[in-house]
Amino acid sequence: MRLFLSSYRFGAHAERFVELAGGPGPVAVIANAADAWPPRARESAVVSDLMPLRRLGFDATEVDLRDYVGRPDELGTVLSRFPTVWVRGGNTFVLRAQLARSGADAVLTELVRSDALFYAGYSAGACVAAPTLTGVECADDPAEVAGVCGIPARWDGLGFVDRAIVPHCRPGPDGRPDTTNPGAEAARMRERCRAAGVRSVLLTDDQAIVMTAGSATVL
């Protein structure tokens, strides 16, 4: 299983992302964390992710999960054509709901765990890879799910990593997260996880969690 889970896009580790992907090639971009945004804002968000990938030499194409609601087999066929998936930020709860509605949660789990697909995601795309979304409610509104997706919010993640991810932390002098003062939102997320007995890892916008062969490293 190969993972690249960052706070913001490539962080300071674009070269590591490219290496894990096996070099530039086709990449499926999942932008459904932005589905609660106005259409023009969502469209701009998609472009803002396609362009950095293309500048690295990747053939980036959006795969919109809304087109596959109730059609997991078709989605599985589509995603199996890509060696890499890139899951952008936005509302983690909306993203989780769209993964469930389309069956992408099961499809991605099968492809990623068999190492047929390299999973890269940032912010919401990273947070949803955790076992639980506990703490994310301090940053993202679960109430947006009902209006956008027509189903209740889900609190389970994909479980690719064993702890919750707290992104966008303030860096300390050494460039690592300032554990004393990581920022108000990050501090609330961390405390909510602690109260629930959920382990968490803090990331600055320069950092990423990389997993290869079952071993995870924070860059």
Buried (B, 14 or more C-beta within 10 A) or exposed (E): BBBBBBBBBBBBBBEBBBEBBEEBBEBBBBBBBBBBBEEEEBBEBBEEBBEBBEEBEBEBBBBBBEEBBEEBEBBBEBBEEBBBBBBBBBBBBBBBBBBBBBBBBBBBBBBBBEEEBBBBBBBBBBBBBBBBBBBBBBBBEBEBBEEBBEEEBBEBBBBBBEBBBBBBBBBBEEEBBBEEEBBEBBBBBBEBBEEEEBEBBBBBBBBBBBBBEEEBEEB
